Amino acid sequence: MKNSRIDRVTHSICERGCRYVNAILHDKKAQQNCGELLKLNRDEQKTVIKELKSVMSVYDQTGSCSV
């Protein structure tokens, strides 16, 4: 069963663009200041980060997201 709250947060972060997503994935300070992530508990945050990595792996393969 999908967690719609996690899906909403993941989608919200992705809507802000590749640079933002990459900042969240690679910068702990950006993660700590991400309003969307702050609304979630630690386990939910980990799930969102995992989902974001999955999404970005597609862009890495296609080269369609320049940073």
PDBQT receptor file of N, H, CA, C and O in Angstrom, charges set to zero:
ATOM      1  N   MET A   1       0.844  -1.194   0.000  1.00  0.00    +0.000 N 
ATOM      2  CA  MET A   1       0.000   0.000   0.000  1.00  0.00    +0.000 C 
ATOM      3  C   MET A   1       0.879   1.243   0.000  1.00  0.00    +0.000 C 
ATOM      4  O   MET A   1       1.793   1.356   0.816  1.00  0.00    +0.000 OA
ATOM      5  N   LYS A   2       0.617   2.152  -0.884  1.00  0.00    +0.000 N 
ATOM      6  H   LYS A   2      -0.126   2.060  -1.547  1.00  0.00    +0.000 HD
ATOM      7  CA  LYS A   2       1.400   3.368  -0.986  1.00  0.00    +0.000 C 
ATOM      8  C   LYS A   2       0.995   4.350   0.097  1.00  0.00    +0.000 C 
ATOM      9  O   LYS A   2      -0.158   4.401   0.525  1.00  0.00    +0.000 OA
ATOM     10  N   ASN A   3       1.972   5.124   0.524  1.00  0.00    +0.000 N 
ATOM     11  H   ASN A   3       2.908   5.083   0.177  1.00  0.00    +0.000 HD
ATOM     12  CA  ASN A   3       1.740   6.155   1.510  1.00  0.00    +0.000 C 
ATOM     13  C   ASN A   3       1.541   7.471   0.767  1.00  0.00    +0.000 C 
ATOM     14  O   ASN A   3       2.499   8.031   0.233  1.00  0.00    +0.000 OA
ATOM     15  N   SER A   4       0.317   7.964   0.727  1.00  0.00    +0.000 N 
ATOM     16  H   SER A   4      -0.460   7.509   1.161  1.00  0.00    +0.000 HD
ATOM     17  CA  SER A   4       0.024   9.161  -0.055  1.00  0.00    +0.000 C 
ATOM     18  C   SER A   4       0.769  10.381   0.484  1.00  0.00    +0.000 C 
ATOM     19  O   SER A   4       1.097  11.289  -0.279  1.00  0.00    +0.000 OA
ATOM     20  N   ARG A   5       1.035  10.412   1.768  1.00  0.00    +0.000 N 
ATOM     21  H   ARG A   5       0.769   9.674   2.388  1.00  0.00    +0.000 HD
ATOM     22  CA  ARG A   5       1.780  11.538   2.357  1.00  0.00    +0.000 C 
ATOM     23  C   ARG A   5       3.213  11.557   1.808  1.00  0.00    +0.000 C 
ATOM     24  O   ARG A   5       3.725  12.613   1.437  1.00  0.00    +0.000 OA
ATOM     25  N   ILE A   6       3.841  10.411   1.762  1.00  0.00    +0.000 N 
ATOM     26  H   ILE A   6       3.426   9.553   2.064  1.00  0.00    +0.000 HD
ATOM     27  CA  ILE A   6       5.193  10.300   1.210  1.00  0.00    +0.000 C 
ATOM     28  C   ILE A   6       5.169  10.643  -0.273  1.00  0.00    +0.000 C 
ATOM     29  O   ILE A   6       6.052  11.348  -0.760  1.00  0.00    +0.000 OA
ATOM     30  N   ASP A   7       4.177  10.156  -0.987  1.00  0.00    +0.000 N 
ATOM     31  H   ASP A   7       3.459   9.582  -0.592  1.00  0.00    +0.000 HD
ATOM     32  CA  ASP A   7       4.045  10.458  -2.416  1.00  0.00    +0.000 C 
ATOM     33  C   ASP A   7       3.892  11.958  -2.645  1.00  0.00    +0.000 C 
ATOM     34  O   ASP A   7       4.503  12.513  -3.558  1.00  0.00    +0.000 OA
ATOM     35  N   ARG A   8       3.088  12.608  -1.830  1.00  0.00    +0.000 N 
ATOM     36  H   ARG A   8       2.591  12.157  -1.089  1.00  0.00    +0.000 HD
ATOM     37  CA  ARG A   8       2.870  14.058  -1.969  1.00  0.00    +0.000 C 
ATOM     38  C   ARG A   8       4.164  14.827  -1.736  1.00  0.00    +0.000 C 
ATOM     39  O   ARG A   8       4.486  15.746  -2.489  1.00  0.00    +0.000 OA
ATOM     40  N   VAL A   9       4.901  14.456  -0.701  1.00  0.00    +0.000 N 
ATOM     41  H   VAL A   9       4.639  13.709  -0.089  1.00  0.00    +0.000 HD
ATOM     42  CA  VAL A   9       6.153  15.147  -0.385  1.00  0.00    +0.000 C 
ATOM     43  C   VAL A   9       7.177  14.907  -1.492  1.00  0.00    +0.000 C 
ATOM     44  O   VAL A   9       7.849  15.842  -1.926  1.00  0.00    +0.000 OA
ATOM     45  N   THR A  10       7.299  13.675  -1.947  1.00  0.00    +0.000 N 
ATOM     46  H   THR A  10       6.753  12.915  -1.595  1.00  0.00    +0.000 HD
ATOM     47  CA  THR A  10       8.230  13.354  -3.028  1.00  0.00    +0.000 C 
ATOM     48  C   THR A  10       7.892  14.162  -4.270  1.00  0.00    +0.000 C 
ATOM     49  O   THR A  10       8.778  14.737  -4.903  1.00  0.00    +0.000 OA
ATOM     50  N   HIS A  11       6.626  14.206  -4.615  1.00  0.00    +0.000 N 
ATOM     51  H   HIS A  11       5.906  13.739  -4.101  1.00  0.00    +0.000 HD
ATOM     52  CA  HIS A  11       6.181  14.956  -5.792  1.00  0.00    +0.000 C 
ATOM     53  C   HIS A  11       6.462  16.451  -5.616  1.00  0.00    +0.000 C 
ATOM     54  O   HIS A  11       6.923  17.113  -6.546  1.00  0.00    +0.000 OA
ATOM     55  N   SER A  12       6.190  16.966  -4.445  1.00  0.00    +0.000 N 
ATOM     56  H   SER A  12       5.816  16.428  -3.690  1.00  0.00    +0.000 HD
ATOM     57  CA  SER A  12       6.401  18.385  -4.166  1.00  0.00    +0.000 C 
ATOM     58  C   SER A  12       7.879  18.755  -4.324  1.00  0.00    +0.000 C 
ATOM     59  O   SER A  12       8.204  19.792  -4.903  1.00  0.00    +0.000 OA
ATOM     60  N   ILE A  13       8.757  17.918  -3.815  1.00  0.00    +0.000 N 
ATOM     61  H   ILE A  13       8.493  17.076  -3.345  1.00  0.00    +0.000 HD
ATOM     62  CA  ILE A  13      10.197  18.174  -3.933  1.00  0.00    +0.000 C 
ATOM     63  C   ILE A  13      10.618  18.092  -5.401  1.00  0.00    +0.000 C 
ATOM     64  O   ILE A  13      11.372  18.940  -5.878  1.00  0.00    +0.000 OA
ATOM     65  N   CYS A  14      10.138  17.083  -6.113  1.00  0.00    +0.000 N 
ATOM     66  H   CYS A  14       9.526  16.394  -5.726  1.00  0.00    +0.000 HD
ATOM     67  CA  CYS A  14      10.490  16.918  -7.527  1.00  0.00    +0.000 C 
ATOM     68  C   CYS A  14      10.025  18.098  -8.370  1.00  0.00    +0.000 C 
ATOM     69  O   CYS A  14      10.704  18.482  -9.322  1.00  0.00    +0.000 OA
ATOM     70  N   GLU A  15       8.882  18.675  -8.035  1.00  0.00    +0.000 N 
ATOM     71  H   GLU A  15       8.330  18.363  -7.261  1.00  0.00    +0.000 HD
ATOM     72  CA  GLU A  15       8.364  19.814  -8.784  1.00  0.00    +0.000 C 
ATOM     73  C   GLU A  15       9.301  21.021  -8.730  1.00  0.00    +0.000 C 
ATOM     74  O   GLU A  15       9.230  21.907  -9.581  1.00  0.00    +0.000 OA
ATOM     75  N   ARG A  16      10.168  21.051  -7.737  1.00  0.00    +0.000 N 
ATOM     76  H   ARG A  16      10.226  20.331  -7.045  1.00  0.00    +0.000 HD
ATOM     77  CA  ARG A  16      11.082  22.188  -7.580  1.00  0.00    +0.000 C 
ATOM     78  C   ARG A  16      12.322  22.067  -8.464  1.00  0.00    +0.000 C 
ATOM     79  O   ARG A  16      13.139  22.986  -8.519  1.00  0.00    +0.000 OA
ATOM     80  N   GLY A  17      12.463  20.947  -9.147  1.00  0.00    +0.000 N 
ATOM     81  H   GLY A  17      11.800  20.200  -9.103  1.00  0.00    +0.000 HD
ATOM     82  CA  GLY A  17      13.513  20.812 -10.152  1.00  0.00    +0.000 C 
ATOM     83  C   GLY A  17      14.703  19.974  -9.731  1.00  0.00    +0.000 C 
ATOM     84  O   GLY A  17      14.892  19.639  -8.562  1.00  0.00    +0.000 OA
ATOM     85  N   CYS A  18      15.495  19.653 -10.740  1.00  0.00    +0.000 N 
ATOM     86  H   CYS A  18      15.342  19.925 -11.690  1.00  0.00    +0.000 HD
ATOM     87  CA  CYS A  18      16.654  18.765 -10.556  1.00  0.00    +0.000 C 
ATOM     88  C   CYS A  18      17.673  19.337  -9.572  1.00  0.00    +0.000 C 
ATOM     89  O   CYS A  18      18.196  18.612  -8.726  1.00  0.00    +0.000 OA
ATOM     90  N   ARG A  19      17.947  20.606  -9.680  1.00  0.00    +0.000 N 
ATOM     91  H   ARG A  19      17.522  21.194 -10.367  1.00  0.00    +0.000 HD
ATOM     92  CA  ARG A  19      18.949  21.201  -8.780  1.00  0.00    +0.000 C 
ATOM     93  C   ARG A  19      18.523  21.068  -7.322  1.00  0.00    +0.000 C 
ATOM     94  O   ARG A  19      19.329  20.739  -6.451  1.00  0.00    +0.000 OA
ATOM     95  N   TYR A  20      17.261  21.327  -7.077  1.00  0.00    +0.000 N 
ATOM     96  H   TYR A  20      16.607  21.594  -7.784  1.00  0.00    +0.000 HD
ATOM     97  CA  TYR A  20      16.757  21.231  -5.707  1.00  0.00    +0.000 C 
ATOM     98  C   TYR A  20      16.831  19.789  -5.207  1.00  0.00    +0.000 C 
ATOM     99  O   TYR A  20      17.275  19.535  -4.087  1.00  0.00    +0.000 OA
ATOM    100  N   VAL A  21      16.399  18.858  -6.035  1.00  0.00    +0.000 N 
ATOM    101  H   VAL A  21      16.038  19.064  -6.944  1.00  0.00    +0.000 HD
ATOM    102  CA  VAL A  21      16.430  17.444  -5.644  1.00  0.00    +0.000 C 
ATOM    103  C   VAL A  21      17.875  17.019  -5.371  1.00  0.00    +0.000 C 
ATOM    104  O   VAL A  21      18.155  16.362  -4.369  1.00  0.00    +0.000 OA
ATOM    105  N   ASN A  22      18.779  17.396  -6.260  1.00  0.00    +0.000 N 
ATOM    106  H   ASN A  22      18.551  17.930  -7.074  1.00  0.00    +0.000 HD
ATOM    107  CA  ASN A  22      20.176  17.039  -6.041  1.00  0.00    +0.000 C 
ATOM    108  C   ASN A  22      20.738  17.676  -4.779  1.00  0.00    +0.000 C 
ATOM    109  O   ASN A  22      21.537  17.054  -4.079  1.00  0.00    +0.000 OA
ATOM    110  N   ALA A  23      20.337  18.891  -4.482  1.00  0.00    +0.000 N 
ATOM    111  H   ALA A  23      19.688  19.396  -5.050  1.00  0.00    +0.000 HD
ATOM    112  CA  ALA A  23      20.775  19.532  -3.236  1.00  0.00    +0.000 C 
ATOM    113  C   ALA A  23      20.277  18.731  -2.032  1.00  0.00    +0.000 C 
ATOM    114  O   ALA A  23      21.023  18.512  -1.078  1.00  0.00    +0.000 OA
ATOM    115  N   ILE A  24      19.029  18.301  -2.077  1.00  0.00    +0.000 N 
ATOM    116  H   ILE A  24      18.423  18.479  -2.852  1.00  0.00    +0.000 HD
ATOM    117  CA  ILE A  24      18.461  17.507  -0.983  1.00  0.00    +0.000 C 
ATOM    118  C   ILE A  24      19.227  16.194  -0.831  1.00  0.00    +0.000 C 
ATOM    119  O   ILE A  24      19.475  15.745   0.288  1.00  0.00    +0.000 OA
ATOM    120  N   LEU A  25      19.597  15.588  -1.935  1.00  0.00    +0.000 N 
ATOM    121  H   LEU A  25      19.396  15.952  -2.844  1.00  0.00    +0.000 HD
ATOM    122  CA  LEU A  25      20.272  14.291  -1.885  1.00  0.00    +0.000 C 
ATOM    123  C   LEU A  25      21.732  14.388  -1.449  1.00  0.00    +0.000 C 
ATOM    124  O   LEU A  25      22.269  13.441  -0.873  1.00  0.00    +0.000 OA
ATOM    125  N   HIS A  26      22.374  15.515  -1.715  1.00  0.00    +0.000 N 
ATOM    126  H   HIS A  26      21.938  16.284  -2.182  1.00  0.00    +0.000 HD
ATOM    127  CA  HIS A  26      23.812  15.597  -1.506  1.00  0.00    +0.000 C 
ATOM    128  C   HIS A  26      24.253  16.605  -0.442  1.00  0.00    +0.000 C 
ATOM    129  O   HIS A  26      25.449  16.751  -0.189  1.00  0.00    +0.000 OA
ATOM    130  N   ASP A  27      23.313  17.291   0.173  1.00  0.00    +0.000 N 
ATOM    131  H   ASP A  27      22.341  17.173  -0.032  1.00  0.00    +0.000 HD
ATOM    132  CA  ASP A  27      23.678  18.324   1.140  1.00  0.00    +0.000 C 
ATOM    133  C   ASP A  27      22.810  18.177   2.393  1.00  0.00    +0.000 C 
ATOM    134  O   ASP A  27      21.609  18.448   2.369  1.00  0.00    +0.000 OA
ATOM    135  N   LYS A  28      23.435  17.746   3.476  1.00  0.00    +0.000 N 
ATOM    136  H   LYS A  28      24.410  17.526   3.496  1.00  0.00    +0.000 HD
ATOM    137  CA  LYS A  28      22.690  17.530   4.729  1.00  0.00    +0.000 C 
ATOM    138  C   LYS A  28      22.000  18.806   5.196  1.00  0.00    +0.000 C 
ATOM    139  O   LYS A  28      20.895  18.744   5.734  1.00  0.00    +0.000 OA
ATOM    140  N   LYS A  29      22.626  19.951   5.001  1.00  0.00    +0.000 N 
ATOM    141  H   LYS A  29      23.524  20.001   4.563  1.00  0.00    +0.000 HD
ATOM    142  CA  LYS A  29      22.012  21.209   5.423  1.00  0.00    +0.000 C 
ATOM    143  C   LYS A  29      20.731  21.472   4.624  1.00  0.00    +0.000 C 
ATOM    144  O   LYS A  29      19.725  21.921   5.173  1.00  0.00    +0.000 OA
ATOM    145  N   ALA A  30      20.786  21.186   3.329  1.00  0.00    +0.000 N 
ATOM    146  H   ALA A  30      21.603  20.821   2.883  1.00  0.00    +0.000 HD
ATOM    147  CA  ALA A  30      19.596  21.353   2.493  1.00  0.00    +0.000 C 
ATOM    148  C   ALA A  30      18.487  20.416   2.958  1.00  0.00    +0.000 C 
ATOM    149  O   ALA A  30      17.317  20.798   2.989  1.00  0.00    +0.000 OA
ATOM    150  N   GLN A  31      18.856  19.188   3.319  1.00  0.00    +0.000 N 
ATOM    151  H   GLN A  31      19.806  18.878   3.294  1.00  0.00    +0.000 HD
ATOM    152  CA  GLN A  31      17.876  18.233   3.845  1.00  0.00    +0.000 C 
ATOM    153  C   GLN A  31      17.243  18.758   5.118  1.00  0.00    +0.000 C 
ATOM    154  O   GLN A  31      16.026  18.689   5.293  1.00  0.00    +0.000 OA
ATOM    155  N   GLN A  32      18.074  19.284   6.006  1.00  0.00    +0.000 N 
ATOM    156  H   GLN A  32      19.062  19.341   5.864  1.00  0.00    +0.000 HD
ATOM    157  CA  GLN A  32      17.589  19.760   7.304  1.00  0.00    +0.000 C 
ATOM    158  C   GLN A  32      16.712  20.999   7.167  1.00  0.00    +0.000 C 
ATOM    159  O   GLN A  32      15.898  21.285   8.044  1.00  0.00    +0.000 OA
ATOM    160  N   ASN A  33      16.875  21.734   6.071  1.00  0.00    +0.000 N 
ATOM    161  H   ASN A  33      17.537  21.501   5.358  1.00  0.00    +0.000 HD
ATOM    162  CA  ASN A  33      16.093  22.946   5.849  1.00  0.00    +0.000 C 
ATOM    163  C   ASN A  33      14.921  22.740   4.897  1.00  0.00    +0.000 C 
ATOM    164  O   ASN A  33      14.205  23.690   4.582  1.00  0.00    +0.000 OA
ATOM    165  N   CYS A  34      14.723  21.531   4.445  1.00  0.00    +0.000 N 
ATOM    166  H   CYS A  34      15.305  20.758   4.700  1.00  0.00    +0.000 HD
ATOM    167  CA  CYS A  34      13.649  21.223   3.502  1.00  0.00    +0.000 C 
ATOM    168  C   CYS A  34      12.324  21.149   4.251  1.00  0.00    +0.000 C 
ATOM    169  O   CYS A  34      12.088  20.225   5.030  1.00  0.00    +0.000 OA
ATOM    170  N   GLY A  35      11.476  22.121   4.008  1.00  0.00    +0.000 N 
ATOM    171  H   GLY A  35      11.668  22.871   3.375  1.00  0.00    +0.000 HD
ATOM    172  CA  GLY A  35      10.188  22.184   4.694  1.00  0.00    +0.000 C 
ATOM    173  C   GLY A  35       9.336  20.946   4.498  1.00  0.00    +0.000 C 
ATOM    174  O   GLY A  35       8.638  20.506   5.411  1.00  0.00    +0.000 OA
ATOM    175  N   GLU A  36       9.400  20.385   3.289  1.00  0.00    +0.000 N 
ATOM    176  H   GLU A  36       9.967  20.742   2.547  1.00  0.00    +0.000 HD
ATOM    177  CA  GLU A  36       8.604  19.200   3.001  1.00  0.00    +0.000 C 
ATOM    178  C   GLU A  36       9.038  18.021   3.866  1.00  0.00    +0.000 C 
ATOM    179  O   GLU A  36       8.202  17.307   4.421  1.00  0.00    +0.000 OA
ATOM    180  N   LEU A  37      10.361  17.819   3.978  1.00  0.00    +0.000 N 
ATOM    181  H   LEU A  37      11.041  18.398   3.528  1.00  0.00    +0.000 HD
ATOM    182  CA  LEU A  37      10.874  16.699   4.768  1.00  0.00    +0.000 C 
ATOM    183  C   LEU A  37      10.605  16.888   6.260  1.00  0.00    +0.000 C 
ATOM    184  O   LEU A  37      10.380  15.919   6.985  1.00  0.00    +0.000 OA
ATOM    185  N   LEU A  38      10.630  18.131   6.708  1.00  0.00    +0.000 N 
ATOM    186  H   LEU A  38      10.813  18.918   6.119  1.00  0.00    +0.000 HD
ATOM    187  CA  LEU A  38      10.431  18.399   8.134  1.00  0.00    +0.000 C 
ATOM    188  C   LEU A  38       9.039  18.002   8.621  1.00  0.00    +0.000 C 
ATOM    189  O   LEU A  38       8.823  17.836   9.822  1.00  0.00    +0.000 OA
ATOM    190  N   LYS A  39       8.106  17.852   7.703  1.00  0.00    +0.000 N 
ATOM    191  H   LYS A  39       8.281  17.986   6.728  1.00  0.00    +0.000 HD
ATOM    192  CA  LYS A  39       6.742  17.458   8.058  1.00  0.00    +0.000 C 
ATOM    193  C   LYS A  39       6.620  15.963   8.325  1.00  0.00    +0.000 C 
ATOM    194  O   LYS A  39       5.590  15.493   8.807  1.00  0.00    +0.000 OA
ATOM    195  N   LEU A  40       7.692  15.209   8.005  1.00  0.00    +0.000 N 
ATOM    196  H   LEU A  40       8.529  15.590   7.613  1.00  0.00    +0.000 HD
ATOM    197  CA  LEU A  40       7.653  13.750   8.098  1.00  0.00    +0.000 C 
ATOM    198  C   LEU A  40       8.500  13.248   9.255  1.00  0.00    +0.000 C 
ATOM    199  O   LEU A  40       9.406  13.937   9.724  1.00  0.00    +0.000 OA
ATOM    200  N   ASN A  41       8.191  12.030   9.711  1.00  0.00    +0.000 N 
ATOM    201  H   ASN A  41       7.455  11.470   9.329  1.00  0.00    +0.000 HD
ATOM    202  CA  ASN A  41       9.051  11.409  10.719  1.00  0.00    +0.000 C 
ATOM    203  C   ASN A  41      10.298  10.856  10.026  1.00  0.00    +0.000 C 
ATOM    204  O   ASN A  41      10.379  10.850   8.798  1.00  0.00    +0.000 OA
ATOM    205  N   ARG A  42      11.254  10.400  10.805  1.00  0.00    +0.000 N 
ATOM    206  H   ARG A  42      11.189  10.404  11.803  1.00  0.00    +0.000 HD
ATOM    207  CA  ARG A  42      12.555   9.965  10.277  1.00  0.00    +0.000 C 
ATOM    208  C   ARG A  42      12.414   8.833   9.252  1.00  0.00    +0.000 C 
ATOM    209  O   ARG A  42      13.067   8.863   8.209  1.00  0.00    +0.000 OA
ATOM    210  N   ASP A  43      11.580   7.851   9.534  1.00  0.00    +0.000 N 
ATOM    211  H   ASP A  43      11.050   7.826  10.382  1.00  0.00    +0.000 HD
ATOM    212  CA  ASP A  43      11.401   6.736   8.598  1.00  0.00    +0.000 C 
ATOM    213  C   ASP A  43      10.789   7.213   7.282  1.00  0.00    +0.000 C 
ATOM    214  O   ASP A  43      11.191   6.771   6.205  1.00  0.00    +0.000 OA
ATOM    215  N   GLU A  44       9.829   8.104   7.376  1.00  0.00    +0.000 N 
ATOM    216  H   GLU A  44       9.502   8.463   8.250  1.00  0.00    +0.000 HD
ATOM    217  CA  GLU A  44       9.209   8.649   6.168  1.00  0.00    +0.000 C 
ATOM    218  C   GLU A  44      10.229   9.468   5.372  1.00  0.00    +0.000 C 
ATOM    219  O   GLU A  44      10.247   9.418   4.142  1.00  0.00    +0.000 OA
ATOM    220  N   GLN A  45      11.070  10.214   6.073  1.00  0.00    +0.000 N 
ATOM    221  H   GLN A  45      11.055  10.254   7.072  1.00  0.00    +0.000 HD
ATOM    222  CA  GLN A  45      12.107  10.992   5.403  1.00  0.00    +0.000 C 
ATOM    223  C   GLN A  45      13.053  10.073   4.632  1.00  0.00    +0.000 C 
ATOM    224  O   GLN A  45      13.420  10.358   3.492  1.00  0.00    +0.000 OA
ATOM    225  N   LYS A  46      13.440   8.979   5.262  1.00  0.00    +0.000 N 
ATOM    226  H   LYS A  46      13.143   8.747   6.188  1.00  0.00    +0.000 HD
ATOM    227  CA  LYS A  46      14.326   8.018   4.594  1.00  0.00    +0.000 C 
ATOM    228  C   LYS A  46      13.669   7.448   3.344  1.00  0.00    +0.000 C 
ATOM    229  O   LYS A  46      14.327   7.247   2.323  1.00  0.00    +0.000 OA
ATOM    230  N   THR A  47      12.377   7.191   3.431  1.00  0.00    +0.000 N 
ATOM    231  H   THR A  47      11.843   7.354   4.261  1.00  0.00    +0.000 HD
ATOM    232  CA  THR A  47      11.654   6.660   2.275  1.00  0.00    +0.000 C 
ATOM    233  C   THR A  47      11.614   7.687   1.151  1.00  0.00    +0.000 C 
ATOM    234  O   THR A  47      11.796   7.331  -0.013  1.00  0.00    +0.000 OA
ATOM    235  N   VAL A  48      11.383   8.940   1.477  1.00  0.00    +0.000 N 
ATOM    236  H   VAL A  48      11.235   9.229   2.423  1.00  0.00    +0.000 HD
ATOM    237  CA  VAL A  48      11.363   9.993   0.458  1.00  0.00    +0.000 C 
ATOM    238  C   VAL A  48      12.735  10.113  -0.201  1.00  0.00    +0.000 C 
ATOM    239  O   VAL A  48      12.826  10.218  -1.425  1.00  0.00    +0.000 OA
ATOM    240  N   ILE A  49      13.795  10.100   0.592  1.00  0.00    +0.000 N 
ATOM    241  H   ILE A  49      13.721  10.015   1.586  1.00  0.00    +0.000 HD
ATOM    242  CA  ILE A  49      15.145  10.191   0.044  1.00  0.00    +0.000 C 
ATOM    243  C   ILE A  49      15.410   9.021  -0.905  1.00  0.00    +0.000 C 
ATOM    244  O   ILE A  49      15.994   9.198  -1.973  1.00  0.00    +0.000 OA
ATOM    245  N   LYS A  50      14.978   7.834  -0.507  1.00  0.00    +0.000 N 
ATOM    246  H   LYS A  50      14.503   7.690   0.361  1.00  0.00    +0.000 HD
ATOM    247  CA  LYS A  50      15.142   6.657  -1.361  1.00  0.00    +0.000 C 
ATOM    248  C   LYS A  50      14.380   6.839  -2.679  1.00  0.00    +0.000 C 
ATOM    249  O   LYS A  50      14.892   6.507  -3.748  1.00  0.00    +0.000 OA
ATOM    250  N   GLU A  51      13.171   7.361  -2.594  1.00  0.00    +0.000 N 
ATOM    251  H   GLU A  51      12.756   7.630  -1.725  1.00  0.00    +0.000 HD
ATOM    252  CA  GLU A  51      12.368   7.600  -3.795  1.00  0.00    +0.000 C 
ATOM    253  C   GLU A  51      13.025   8.647  -4.690  1.00  0.00    +0.000 C 
ATOM    254  O   GLU A  51      13.047   8.498  -5.911  1.00  0.00    +0.000 OA
ATOM    255  N   LEU A  52      13.559   9.702  -4.085  1.00  0.00    +0.000 N 
ATOM    256  H   LEU A  52      13.541   9.823  -3.093  1.00  0.00    +0.000 HD
ATOM    257  CA  LEU A  52      14.216  10.747  -4.862  1.00  0.00    +0.000 C 
ATOM    258  C   LEU A  52      15.448  10.192  -5.575  1.00  0.00    +0.000 C 
ATOM    259  O   LEU A  52      15.711  10.544  -6.725  1.00  0.00    +0.000 OA
ATOM    260  N   LYS A  53      16.196   9.334  -4.903  1.00  0.00    +0.000 N 
ATOM    261  H   LYS A  53      15.983   9.048  -3.969  1.00  0.00    +0.000 HD
ATOM    262  CA  LYS A  53      17.360   8.710  -5.536  1.00  0.00    +0.000 C 
ATOM    263  C   LYS A  53      16.925   7.872  -6.725  1.00  0.00    +0.000 C 
ATOM    264  O   LYS A  53      17.588   7.861  -7.762  1.00  0.00    +0.000 OA
ATOM    265  N   SER A  54      15.824   7.179  -6.576  1.00  0.00    +0.000 N 
ATOM    266  H   SER A  54      15.286   7.188  -5.733  1.00  0.00    +0.000 HD
ATOM    267  CA  SER A  54      15.298   6.357  -7.656  1.00  0.00    +0.000 C 
ATOM    268  C   SER A  54      14.895   7.224  -8.852  1.00  0.00    +0.000 C 
ATOM    269  O   SER A  54      15.206   6.898  -9.998  1.00  0.00    +0.000 OA
ATOM    270  N   VAL A  55      14.212   8.312  -8.578  1.00  0.00    +0.000 N 
ATOM    271  H   VAL A  55      13.960   8.577  -7.648  1.00  0.00    +0.000 HD
ATOM    272  CA  VAL A  55      13.793   9.225  -9.640  1.00  0.00    +0.000 C 
ATOM    273  C   VAL A  55      15.019   9.795 -10.348  1.00  0.00    +0.000 C 
ATOM    274  O   VAL A  55      15.068   9.823 -11.578  1.00  0.00    +0.000 OA
ATOM    275  N   MET A  56      15.997  10.245  -9.588  1.00  0.00    +0.000 N 
ATOM    276  H   MET A  56      15.958  10.223  -8.589  1.00  0.00    +0.000 HD
ATOM    277  CA  MET A  56      17.168  10.869 -10.186  1.00  0.00    +0.000 C 
ATOM    278  C   MET A  56      18.021   9.871 -10.957  1.00  0.00    +0.000 C 
ATOM    279  O   MET A  56      18.732  10.258 -11.885  1.00  0.00    +0.000 OA
ATOM    280  N   SER A  57      17.964   8.605 -10.595  1.00  0.00    +0.000 N 
ATOM    281  H   SER A  57      17.386   8.290  -9.841  1.00  0.00    +0.000 HD
ATOM    282  CA  SER A  57      18.741   7.603 -11.337  1.00  0.00    +0.000 C 
ATOM    283  C   SER A  57      18.269   7.521 -12.784  1.00  0.00    +0.000 C 
ATOM    284  O   SER A  57      19.068   7.253 -13.682  1.00  0.00    +0.000 OA
ATOM    285  N   VAL A  58      16.997   7.746 -13.015  1.00  0.00    +0.000 N 
ATOM    286  H   VAL A  58      16.348   7.963 -12.286  1.00  0.00    +0.000 HD
ATOM    287  CA  VAL A  58      16.470   7.754 -14.380  1.00  0.00    +0.000 C 
ATOM    288  C   VAL A  58      17.066   8.933 -15.143  1.00  0.00    +0.000 C 
ATOM    289  O   VAL A  58      17.481   8.785 -16.293  1.00  0.00    +0.000 OA
ATOM    290  N   TYR A  59      17.107  10.091 -14.510  1.00  0.00    +0.000 N 
ATOM    291  H   TYR A  59      16.770  10.210 -13.577  1.00  0.00    +0.000 HD
ATOM    292  CA  TYR A  59      17.689  11.259 -15.161  1.00  0.00    +0.000 C 
ATOM    293  C   TYR A  59      19.180  11.069 -15.407  1.00  0.00    +0.000 C 
ATOM    294  O   TYR A  59      19.696  11.508 -16.434  1.00  0.00    +0.000 OA
ATOM    295  N   ASP A  60      19.875  10.425 -14.483  1.00  0.00    +0.000 N 
ATOM    296  H   ASP A  60      19.455  10.069 -13.648  1.00  0.00    +0.000 HD
ATOM    297  CA  ASP A  60      21.302  10.156 -14.659  1.00  0.00    +0.000 C 
ATOM    298  C   ASP A  60      21.532   9.271 -15.887  1.00  0.00    +0.000 C 
ATOM    299  O   ASP A  60      22.486   9.470 -16.639  1.00  0.00    +0.000 OA
ATOM    300  N   GLN A  61      20.653   8.301 -16.076  1.00  0.00    +0.000 N 
ATOM    301  H   GLN A  61      19.878   8.139 -15.466  1.00  0.00    +0.000 HD
ATOM    302  CA  GLN A  61      20.789   7.380 -17.205  1.00  0.00    +0.000 C 
ATOM    303  C   GLN A  61      20.504   8.054 -18.529  1.00  0.00    +0.000 C 
ATOM    304  O   GLN A  61      21.152   7.756 -19.532  1.00  0.00    +0.000 OA
ATOM    305  N   THR A  62      19.544   8.958 -18.542  1.00  0.00    +0.000 N 
ATOM    306  H   THR A  62      19.018   9.201 -17.727  1.00  0.00    +0.000 HD
ATOM    307  CA  THR A  62      19.162   9.606 -19.797  1.00  0.00    +0.000 C 
ATOM    308  C   THR A  62      19.937  10.894 -20.046  1.00  0.00    +0.000 C 
ATOM    309  O   THR A  62      19.995  11.384 -21.174  1.00  0.00    +0.000 OA
ATOM    310  N   GLY A  63      20.534  11.441 -18.985  1.00  0.00    +0.000 N 
ATOM    311  H   GLY A  63      20.487  11.043 -18.069  1.00  0.00    +0.000 HD
ATOM    312  CA  GLY A  63      21.273  12.696 -19.139  1.00  0.00    +0.000 C 
ATOM    313  C   GLY A  63      20.363  13.888 -19.365  1.00  0.00    +0.000 C 
ATOM    314  O   GLY A  63      20.816  14.931 -19.836  1.00  0.00    +0.000 OA
ATOM    315  N   SER A  64      19.103  13.749 -19.040  1.00  0.00    +0.000 N 
ATOM    316  H   SER A  64      18.736  12.901 -18.658  1.00  0.00    +0.000 HD
ATOM    317  CA  SER A  64      18.151  14.823 -19.334  1.00  0.00    +0.000 C 
ATOM    318  C   SER A  64      18.020  15.858 -18.219  1.00  0.00    +0.000 C 
ATOM    319  O   SER A  64      17.240  16.803 -18.337  1.00  0.00    +0.000 OA
ATOM    320  N   CYS A  65      18.760  15.688 -17.165  1.00  0.00    +0.000 N 
ATOM    321  H   CYS A  65      19.393  14.921 -17.069  1.00  0.00    +0.000 HD
ATOM    322  CA  CYS A  65      18.697  16.665 -16.066  1.00  0.00    +0.000 C 
ATOM    323  C   CYS A  65      20.091  17.213 -15.846  1.00  0.00    +0.000 C 
ATOM    324  O   CYS A  65      20.915  16.590 -15.176  1.00  0.00    +0.000 OA
ATOM    325  N   SER A  66      20.350  18.364 -16.405  1.00  0.00    +0.000 N 
ATOM    326  H   SER A  66      19.681  18.870 -16.949  1.00  0.00    +0.000 HD
ATOM    327  CA  SER A  66      21.675  18.967 -16.213  1.00  0.00    +0.000 C 
ATOM    328  C   SER A  66      21.682  19.798 -14.943  1.00  0.00    +0.000 C 
ATOM    329  O   SER A  66      20.745  20.541 -14.650  1.00  0.00    +0.000 OA
ATOM    330  N   VAL A  67      22.745  19.650 -14.216  1.00  0.00    +0.000 N 
ATOM    331  H   VAL A  67      23.506  19.046 -14.454  1.00  0.00    +0.000 HD
ATOM    332  CA  VAL A  67      22.863  20.361 -12.937  1.00  0.00    +0.000 C 
ATOM    333  C   VAL A  67      23.837  21.490 -13.082  1.00  0.00    +0.000 C 
ATOM    334  O   VAL A  67      24.085  22.219 -12.122  1.00  0.00    +0.000 OA
TER     335      VAL A  67
